Amino acid sequence: MRLRINPLASDIIISIYIVATLYLRFKWESQTATSPMLSIVMGFCFVLIIWALIKLKILNPNWFGLFNAKKS
């Protein structure tokens, strides 16, 4: 059995993840001398993690109901 998180929980997890990673990036970059390229690479890695979890169908975002769900 594969781990699948329901759409509302996925939306909440993704929102918390985005806010937390942005906070950590801003806090860390303000305390250290970080190059813009390193900042871009870190942001890309954080986005890649979420993208992989969505592609593996572990997270199933509904985007808080903003888009119509597919009817099969």
N, C-alpha and C positions, 0 to 999 in steps of 0.2 A: 504494500500500500504506500503510495506516494504522499508526501506531506503537501497539502493544499490548504491555503488560508483563504477564508471567505472574502468577498470583495470589500466589505466595509472595513474589516480588520486590515486588509492590505492597504487601503487608502490611508488609514490612520498610521500604520507602520511606515509607509513611504513618506508621509508628511513629517513625522517625528524624525526620521532619518535625514531628510533634507535640511530641516531646521538645525539638527544637532551637528551635521557635517559643516554647514555654513558657519555656525558659531565657532566650532573648533578651528576651521580654517582661518577665519578672521582673527581669532584670539592668538593662534600660533604665528600667523604672518605678521601681526603687529608687534610681537615680542622678539622676533628674529628677523634678520636681514634675508628675506626670501626673494629669489629672482622671479620675474613674471612667468618664465617658462616652467619653473617648479610648481608654481601656483596652478597653471593650466594643466599640468600633468596630474597633480593631486585631484583637481576637480574632475578630470576625465576618468581617473580610477574610481572615484566615488560614484560617478554616473554608471560606469561599467558594471559595478557590483549590483546596482538596482536593475539594470538592463538584463543581466544574467539571471537574476532571480525571477524576473517576469518571463523571460524566454523559457526557463525550466518549469514554468507553471507553478512555482511555489507561491509567488505573489500573483493575485488575480485582481488587478485594480479595476474599479468601476468608475474612477475619476469623479467620485462623489455624485454620480448620476448626471453629469453634465452632457454626456453623449448617450444616445439611445442604445440600449443593449441589443445585441443580435438576437433575432428570434429564429430558432431552428425548428 
